[in-house]
Amino acid sequence: MKLPLVPFGSRNLKKQRPLLKGSDVRHLQQILKRLGVFNKRVDGVFGRHTANSVEKFQKLFNLKQNQVVDKDDFDVLNELLQSRLNYWVTAQKDFTHSGYHNVPVSTKLIKSWFKNIPDILGICCIYDRLIVTTRHKICALDIKTGSSLWEKDIFPQAPATVSEGKIIVPCGNLEILDMYSGKIQSSYNVDSFASPAAAVNKTIYASAQGVFYALDDKHGVKWKFNTSAASLTLAAVGYDLVYFASLDRNLYCLDEKGLLYWKTKLPSIVSLCPAIWDNAVFIISCDSWIYRLNPLTGQIIIKKRLSDEEFLKPAFHRDFMMLVNYRGEIISANYRDLKVNWQIDTKEIPTTCPIVCPDTFFIGTNNGLLAFDTCDLKMKRYLEGKKIVALIQGEAGLFVATEQGLIKLTPEIL
């Protein structure tokens, strides 16, 4: 018999009646915990602590604050489940490189904690932990408290990435660490790896000196693809295909067996990795041309030059794509026709790629973190005078690396 859906918290809690229990409540508590609004044990019981956490969740997502989880709340929760909370495994979130997460992050932030970790190259977060790459080690921190879980002395040449419980570290060899212990699980010494790797479905995609490799535990080198270029970009993965650009001005698309699916020659050099969004592949050249291509054929759908200054990697929103150039100008453009919506000049030198949330976006600069509301473009500045070296979204806030260490910023309302 199928039971009717009962809104969590809709029944008055009375001593003579048991509290609402079940796996659905457990799932709710797990989501609330990953958002950072529930700090108790996940027990599957909808008690007062859970009800109070639901109210914080409703405030965060601009829902009716009544401690009752109804259909509107379920819709938001299901969307969060599908988007994978606390899952930021490379510089631009995942290996589509969108830079977007549908968790709303307020521009009104407070410092939760600071950890003295110098020389940070990059940050990832995966569920309950942060993975921090420095010039001398990889360390794992508890995402809530920042307490150290483990450290591994190693000398990365680029930020580590995370996939399938593994940390992939380019340090000449490609070292694979266990995410939970920091122990080395395997090592690939087939070439000199000095740039971040991508990984999907237990296959690692990495490049070295113009050769693109697919690696796995079973085969070692699963296959490799030679190009005429000296350097390749980080790969984007989607549609069961792998995309990367090279200094020979080609955009390559390979299938899972390493066979060339298509190749498109571009007029100028591309040094930024491709991004996948809205059933298209996006590429930005060094001379600031933006290309939208068909992901299955490589045909250029539209191209446009929106600046004289070189761009950083873009980020995407449901309504626009965000571009930031090295002069500090921010451009919002329609990602279908590349028409400019608006443009602002921050007069600051950007040091990180933008991060986009439903109603806000954030950019690290030489002079602190800039936080913008997408509706009125009002700006707030945090960590003024500090150079931001890495930036990711996690829980309901941000994790920001400066030259001095790692900072957790959380919304004021929490």
N, C-alpha and C positions, 0 to 999 in steps of 0.2 A: 504494500500500500504506500503510495506517495504522500508524504506529509506536506501540509501547506507551509509556505515560506513565512516564518515568524520574524518580524523585525527584531534584531538583537536590542535588548534594553527597553522594549516597549511594555514589559510587564513590571509592576512594582515589586521590589525585592522585599519579601517577607520571611521571617524566620521559620514559619511553619511550612513554607513551600521551597523546594530545592531551586537553586539558581540554574539558569539556562546553561546547558553543557553541550559539548559535541565537537566534532572535527572542524566544522565551519567556524566555530568560535576560536579554535586553535589557530586556524589559518588567518583569521582576523588579527589575533594577537601577534602572529609572526610578522604580518605586514606592518602593524603599528610599531613593532619593535625595530624593524628595519628603517622605518621613518624617524626613529628616535623619540617617539612620543609615549612608548610603553616600556617601562624598565623593570617589570616584575617577571616572574617565571611564567613561561607559556604552559598553562594548565588546562585550557579548554573550558574554563568557567567564566561566564560573563558576570563578574562581580563589580564592585565599585571602582577598583583601580582600572579595569578595562573600560568602564563607562566614562571615567574621567579622561582616559586616553582617547576615546572616541570623540569626545568634545573638542580636544586639541586638534585631532585630525580634521574634524568638520570646520574648525576655525581656519586651519591651514589651507583647506580647499574651498573656502567660501561656501560651505554648505550650511543648512539649518542646524544650529547648535542645540540639540535636545538630547544628546547621549543615546539616541535611538538609531540603529543602523538599518535604514530603509532602502528602497529600490535605488534612489539617487546615489546613496553611499555605496551600495553594491556595484553599481556601474563604474564608479571611480576605482573601487578596489579591484575589480576585474581588469580594468585597463592597466592598473599598476602591476598586477601579476604578470600580464602579458609583456610589459616593457622591462621587467627584471630590475627590481630595486637594488640599489647599491651594487650596480654592475657597470663599472667604468674601467675597462681593461687595457685601454691604450689612450693616447693623448686626446683623441676626439671621440671618446666613449667606447665604440666597438670597431669592428673591422669593416664597417660601411663608412666610418669617419664622418658621421653626421654632426657631432658636437651638440646634439639635442637630447634632452630628457624631459618627459612630461610631468615630472615632479615640480610643483610651483615653489620657487625659492624667492622669498621676499627680498627687497632691497634694504629692509630694516634688519640689520644683522648685529650680533654681539659676539665677542670672542668667548669661546667655550674653553679652549685650552691651547697651550703652546708647548711644543717639544723642540728642544735644542738639537737639531739635526742639520749640520752644515753641508754644503756642496750637494744639494739635491738636484738630480737630473730629471726625475719624473715621479708621478704618483699614480697608482691604480687603486681601486677599491673593489672588493669582491665579497659581497654578503656581510660578514661580521668583522672584516679586517681590511686594513690599508697595507698596500705593498709599496714601499718607498725605495727608489733607486738613488743611491748617492755615488760619488766617484770612487768610494772605497768599500762599499758594502751594499747588501740588500737587507732591509729590515721589515718585519711585519709588526703592525700595531693594532691594538683593539680599536675598532672604529668609534666606539662610544667614549672611552676614557683616554685613549692615546697611550695606554700602557704597553710596554714592549712584550711581544709574544716570542720572537726569536730574532737573531741577527746572523748574517753570513758574510764573512770577509771575502770579498771578491772585487774585481776592478772592471766594472761595466764601461763600455765605450759609448753606450747610448741607453735610453730608458728601457727598462724591462717591460714586457707585456705578459698578460695572464690568459690562460685557457685550460679548461678541463682539469682544474686543480693543480696546474703546473705554472711555474714562473719561467719565462724564456728570457735569458740574459745574454746579450751580445757582448762578448769580451775577448775577441779574437776567435776562440772557440765559441760555439753556441751552447751555453750551459743550461740545463733544465733542472730547476729546483722544485722540491715538493712544497706546495703552498702552506702546508700545515706544520712542517718541521724545519724547512730551510735546507734540508739535506739534498745533495746533488743526486739526481736520479739517473741522468745520462748526460753525455757530452758529445757534441758533433764537432769534429776537428777537420772537416773536409775542405775548409777554406777559412779565410780571415773575415769574420763577421763583425761589422762595426756600426750597424744600423738596426733599428727595431724590427722585430719579426711579427708576422701575423699568424694566427692559428685558428682553424675551424675543423671540427669533426676529427680530432686527433692527428691532423696533418699540420705541420709547421711550414710556413712559407717565409723564406729568408733569401736575401741576395748578398752577393759579394763580388766586387770587381766585374760587374756586367753579367754575371751568371745568376739565374734565378733557380732556387732549389725548393723542392718539396721533400720534407723529411718526416719520418715517423719511427716509432719504436721497433716495428717489425722489420723494416727494410733498411733503416739508416737513411741513405739517399734513395728516396722513392723514385724520383726523376729529377732531371735538371734541364734548363732551357738556356741556351747561349744567345747573347745579343752582341751587337757590335759596339755597344756603349761601355764606358768605363764605370758608370754608376747607374743604379736603378732606384726608384722610389719605393717606399713601403707599399705593400699590396693592399688593395681593397677586395673583399670577397662577397659575392652575392650571385644569386641565380645559378648556383653550382658552377660558377666561373670565377677566375682570378684576374684582376686588372692591375697593371702597373705601368708607369711611364719610365722613360730612359733619356739619357743625355744625347742619344742619337735622334731625338725628336719624334720617337714613335710612342704611341700608346698601344700596349699589348693586351690581348685577352686570351687566356689559356683555359682549356677545360681541365677537369680533375685528373686527367691522365697526362697532362703536360703537353698536349697537342695544341698548336696554334689555332684558335677559333676565329680570330680576326686581328688585323693590325692596321692602325690608322696613322698616317704621317701628318705631323703638325708643322706649321710654318716656323715655330720657334721652340726653344728648349723648355721643358717642364721639370721642375725640381720638387713640386708638391705632389703628394700622393693623390690618386683619384678619390672621389667621394660618390656614394650611391644614395640617391634620393628621388622619390617621385618617379619610379620606373625609368631612371636615366642615370648616366654616368657623367659626372662633372669634373672638368680639368681646368686648372688655371696655369697659364704659361708665365715665364719669367718677365715677359713684357706686358703682363696684366690683361691678356685676352682670356675671357671666360668661354668655355665650350660646354655645350650640353649635347651628349651623344646617345644614340640608341644603344642599350647595353648588349643587345644580341647581334647587331650588325656592325657597330662601330661608325655608323653614318653620323656626321655632324648635323644635328637638328637646327641649332642656332649658335652663333658666336657673336661676342660683343666685347669691346674694350671699354671699361668703366673708369679707368684711372691711368695716369702717367706713372704712378708709383707702384712698386711691386707689392703684391698682396701676401698676407699670411694664409694659412688654410682656412677655408670658409666654415660656417656653421649654418644649420638649416632649421627652419620653423615651419609649422603647417602652412603659414601664409607667406613666407618670404625666405630668401637666403641672405645671410649676413656676411659682408666682406669688410675686412679691416686692412688698410695698407700701412706701410712702415712710416708714413708721415703722421699717422694717428687719425686718419679720416675713416669714419664708419659709414658704410653704404648698405642700405636695405634695398634689395631688388627682387622682382618677381622671378622665381626660378624657372618659370615656363617660357617667358619671352625676354627675360633679362632687362626689363624696363625698371628704372630706378624709382623707388617709392619715396625715399628721403635720404639725406646725407648730412652728417654732422662732423665737425672737426673737434677732436678732444684736445688737440695741441699737446698730446703726450705720445711718447714712443712706446708702442705696444711690445710686450715681451712674451705673451702667450696668445694662442688662438682663442677666439671668442667661444663662450659657452652660452647656449640659448635654452631657456625654460619657457613655459607657456606664456607668461606675462612679463618676463624680465630677461636681461642678458648681462653678461659679465666679461670683462677684459682685464688681463693683467698688464701693467705698464711699468716703466722705470720709476714711476712716482705713485705706487700703490695700486690697489684694485678699484676699478671703476664699475659701478652697478647702475643699470639703467632700467627704467620702466618702459615697456614697449609702447604704451598708450600715449604718454605725454613726454617721453624722452628725458624726464628729469633724472639727473645724475647724482649719485652719492659716491663719496670716495672713502675707502678704508685703507689702513696701513700706509698712510701718507708718508712719503720719503723712502719707502721700502721698494726695492726692485722685486717684482713677482717673477718667479722662475718656473712655476708650474701651478695648474689650477684644474680641479675636477669637482663634479657634483657628487654628493653622497648624503645619505639620510635625507633630511629636509633642508640641508644647508650646503656649505662649500668647504673644501679643504684647499688651503692656499699655502704654497711654499715660497718663502723668501730666501735671501742669501743666508739668513741667520737660522732658519728652522721652519717647522711645519705648524700651521695654525688651523684650528677648526672654528668656523663661523656658523652660528645657528640663528634662526629667526628670533626676533625679540619676543614674539607671541608664545614661544615655547619656554 
